[in-house]
Amino acid sequence: MGSECVPNFVAAMVICTLINQFFDINGAITTLLCNVFGLPNQNWMAVASPPVFWLIYSITGAWQSFGYGSIIYVSAICNINNDLFEAASIDGANRWRKVWSITIPQILPTIIMLLTLQIGTMFKGGFDRILLLYSPGIYEVSDTLYTYTYRMAFGDSPDFGLSAASGLFQSIVCTILLIFSNWLSRKTAKTSLY
């Protein structure tokens, strides 16, 4: 197993602890940003301006899921018949033409299937990492519908009615999106989950 696959198998708690350590007021990345780029020396995970939290969250999320995605896509590409590439080479196709005409159409069912699975869990979207990274000072910029529902159910002043309604809304919308993405998968790639 290559080192690029490791982040997917590391617990979210470990990754969030590393993020908090690196972006703390005395963290390595904070020191780098302060000394090299002249940015203020602050705890970047506590900054209440919208792009900071989501930028850090998105970059670390992409890093964490890169290994798993690469395993899936490389295995799908390895299953493409080499005769197609040889025939394209004989016809004079360059590398980009092979990618657009052979590789992408051949792995389209895999792309659509992974998209369908991601749409089904769209509202959950990194709930564990967000819950571990955010603090009360940045709730207004870091909350998602899923974490808001969690806080309404288990926070300081629970509102079970609101959290139940929010959970039901999420379930209905996710089910509709899942049915739509499955229909889209059936139309475009001729494969579907059901």
SULWO-V784391 format. One line per field, one symbol per residue. phi: phi as a letter, one per 40 degrees, with the letter a starting at -180 (. if undefined). psi: psi as a letter, one per 30 degrees, with the letter a starting at -180 (. if undefined). burial: b if it has 9 or more other ideal C-beta (glycine too) atoms within 8 Angstrom, else e. Layout:
BEGIN
phi=???
psi=???
burial=???
END
This chain:
BEGIN
phi=.cccccdcccccccccccccccbccbccccccccccbgcccacccbcccdcccccccccccccccccccccccccccccccccccccccccgcccccccccbcccccddcccccccccccbcccegdcccccccbdcbdcbbcbcccccccccbccbcbcccccccccdcccccccccccccccccccbgbaca
psi=klfffeefgkkeeeeeeeeeeeglfgleeeeeeeeefglkjljffgkgkefeefeeeeeeeeeefeeeeeeeeeeeeffkkfeeeeeeeefgkaeeeeeefeeeeegeeeeeeeeeeeefgefeiheeeeefellffgefffkleeeeeeeeegaeikieeeeeeeeeeeeeeeeeeeeeeeeeeeeefglle.
burial=eeeebbbbeeebeebbbebbbbbbeebebbbbbbeeeeeeeebbbbbeeeebbbebbeebbeebbbbbbbbbbeebbeebeeebbeebbeeeeeeebbbebbbbebbbbbbbbbbbeebbbbbebbbebbbbbbeeebbebbbbbbbbbbbbbeeeebeeeebbebbeebeebbeebbebbbbbbbeebeeeee
END
